[in-house]
Amino acid sequence: MTALRMPRRPYFPETEGGDETIPYRLERMEEGARLFVRAFRHYVAGATNTHDGPNDAWNEIAATLGGGPGGGGPGVGGPGKPVMGALILLVERIRAGAGRRIHHHARCCPCLAPDEARLLALIGTAAGGRMDHAEALAADFLGRAPDRAQMVPDDALAVAESARALGLALHGAGHPVGRLSLFGLKLSGRGESMGGGPVN
């Protein structure tokens, strides 16, 4: 597996907790949700002087699910491989289709950013088979409104399918994401900055 080149601009900037922090704490969530959030944060943080985003994401997944013989990196088999592949696909499809800024909290933060909560809701909904709802959530998450014929944009369909694949991979590894209620969370992110720097 070849390493992904991280763009110069942060597509997924970190955001401070502040008023945008929602009342979900990682330690109160199911292991599948915690695993996704930790791996997602590592992956999108990219390479820095002290971290290697994709490899750090793989290490997070392998530590929980197993990384195959001898540990190894993302190219090594084991129960974590389908989860890592689905995570990569989801992130890259979000990068390709995002029409707004997407934010995450720091790797060590114990709570969720609103965008992280939206992603968990999307993954849980899609893995639960509610693809019509998942497609609408994906379109809103990306900041892509349905067209005049009320058709969900293709990039939102691709993100919803990727979210389903990740949810099913986590479930297959014995760590389902579960359902996350977004009651009280402002969902529309079109054209808004939710704290942090620009994504695209």
C-alpha positions in Angstrom: 0.0 0.0 0.0 1.4 3.4 -1.0 1.4 6.3 1.4 -1.1 9.0 0.7 0.3 12.5 0.1 -1.3 14.9 2.5 -2.3 18.2 1.0 -0.5 21.4 2.0 -3.7 23.0 3.3 -5.4 21.2 6.2 -8.6 19.6 4.9 -9.5 18.7 8.4 -8.3 21.4 10.8 -8.4 20.9 14.6 -10.9 23.0 16.4 -10.9 24.0 20.0 -13.7 22.6 22.3 -15.4 25.9 23.4 -19.1 26.3 22.6 -18.9 23.9 19.7 -18.2 20.9 22.0 -21.2 18.7 22.2 -22.1 16.7 25.3 -20.6 13.4 24.1 -17.5 12.1 25.8 -15.5 9.3 24.3 -15.4 7.2 27.5 -19.2 7.0 27.5 -19.4 5.8 23.9 -19.3 2.3 22.5 -15.8 1.0 21.6 -16.5 1.1 17.9 -17.4 4.8 18.1 -14.3 5.5 20.2 -12.1 3.6 17.8 -13.5 5.4 14.8 -12.9 8.9 16.4 -9.4 8.1 17.5 -8.4 6.6 14.2 -10.1 9.4 12.2 -8.3 12.1 14.2 -4.9 10.4 13.7 -5.5 9.9 10.0 -6.7 13.5 9.1 -4.1 15.2 11.3 -1.6 14.0 8.8 2.1 13.9 9.1 3.8 16.3 11.5 7.3 16.3 13.1 6.2 13.8 15.7 3.3 11.9 14.1 2.5 10.0 10.9 -1.2 10.3 10.4 -2.0 7.1 8.4 0.4 4.9 10.4 -0.9 6.4 13.7 -4.4 5.6 12.6 -3.4 2.0 11.7 -1.7 1.6 15.1 -4.9 2.7 16.8 -6.9 0.2 14.8 -4.4 -2.6 15.2 -4.1 -2.1 18.9 -7.9 -2.6 19.3 -8.6 -5.1 16.6 -5.3 -6.8 15.9 -2.9 -6.0 13.0 -2.1 -9.4 11.8 1.2 -11.3 12.1 4.0 -9.2 13.5 1.9 -6.0 13.8 3.1 -4.3 10.7 1.6 -1.3 9.0 -1.6 -0.6 7.0 -0.6 -3.1 4.3 -0.6 -6.0 6.7 -3.7 -8.2 7.1 -5.7 -9.1 10.2 -9.1 -8.0 11.4 -8.2 -4.3 11.3 -7.4 -4.2 7.5 -11.0 -3.8 6.3 -11.6 -1.1 8.9 -8.5 0.8 7.8 -9.4 0.4 4.1 -12.9 1.7 4.8 -11.6 4.6 6.9 -9.2 5.7 4.1 -12.0 5.5 1.5 -14.4 7.5 3.7 -11.8 10.3 4.4 -10.7 10.6 0.7 -14.4 10.8 -0.5 -15.1 13.5 2.1 -12.0 15.4 0.9 -13.1 15.1 -2.7 -16.7 16.2 -2.0 -16.6 18.6 0.9 -18.1 22.0 0.1 -17.5 23.4 3.5 -15.0 23.2 6.4 -14.8 20.0 8.3 -13.4 20.1 11.8 -12.1 17.6 14.4 -10.8 17.9 17.9 -7.2 17.2 18.9 -6.1 13.5 19.1 -6.2 13.5 22.9 -9.5 15.5 23.4 -12.1 13.5 25.4 -15.1 15.0 23.7 -16.5 15.2 20.2 -16.5 18.1 17.7 -19.9 18.5 16.0 -18.5 17.2 12.7 -17.2 14.1 14.4 -20.7 13.5 15.9 -22.2 14.0 12.4 -19.9 11.4 11.0 -20.7 8.9 13.8 -24.4 9.5 13.2 -23.9 9.0 9.4 -21.9 5.7 10.0 -24.4 4.3 12.4 -27.4 5.2 10.1 -25.8 3.8 7.0 -24.6 0.6 8.7 -28.1 0.2 10.0 -29.5 0.1 6.5 -31.2 3.5 6.4 -29.5 4.6 3.2 -32.1 7.2 2.3 -31.5 8.9 5.6 -27.7 8.4 5.4 -27.6 10.0 1.9 -29.4 13.0 3.3 -27.0 13.2 6.3 -24.0 12.9 3.9 -25.3 15.7 1.7 -25.8 18.0 4.7 -22.4 17.0 6.1 -20.6 17.8 2.9 -22.5 21.1 2.5 -24.1 19.9 -0.7 -27.8 20.6 -1.1 -29.9 18.3 -3.2 -30.5 19.7 -6.7 -33.8 21.1 -7.9 -35.1 17.6 -8.7 -34.2 16.7 -5.1 -31.5 14.3 -6.2 -28.7 13.7 -3.7 -25.4 14.7 -5.3 -23.1 11.9 -6.4 -20.4 12.8 -3.9 -22.9 12.5 -1.0 -23.9 9.1 -2.3 -20.3 8.0 -2.4 -19.7 9.3 1.2 -22.9 7.5 2.4 -21.7 4.2 0.8 -18.2 4.6 2.3 -19.8 5.3 5.7 -21.8 2.1 5.4 -18.7 0.1 4.5 -16.9 1.5 7.5 -19.8 0.8 9.8 -20.1 -2.8 8.5 -16.4 -3.3 8.8 -16.4 -2.2 12.5 -19.5 -4.3 13.1 -17.8 -7.3 11.5 -14.8 -6.8 13.7 -17.1 -6.9 16.8 -17.0 -3.1 17.4 -20.2 -1.6 16.0 -20.6 2.2 16.1 -24.2 2.2 17.2 -26.7 5.0 16.9 -25.9 8.5 17.9 -28.7 11.0 18.6 -28.1 14.4 17.2 -30.9 16.0 19.1 -30.0 19.6 19.8 -27.0 19.7 17.5 -27.2 22.2 14.7 -26.8 20.1 11.6 -26.5 22.5 8.7 -22.9 23.3 8.1 -23.3 24.8 4.6 -21.0 27.8 4.4 -20.2 28.0 8.1 -17.0 27.9 9.9 -17.3 25.7 13.0 -14.1 27.0 14.6 -10.6 26.3 13.3 -9.0 27.1 10.0 -10.3 26.6 6.5 -10.5 23.3 4.9 -10.9 24.0 1.2 
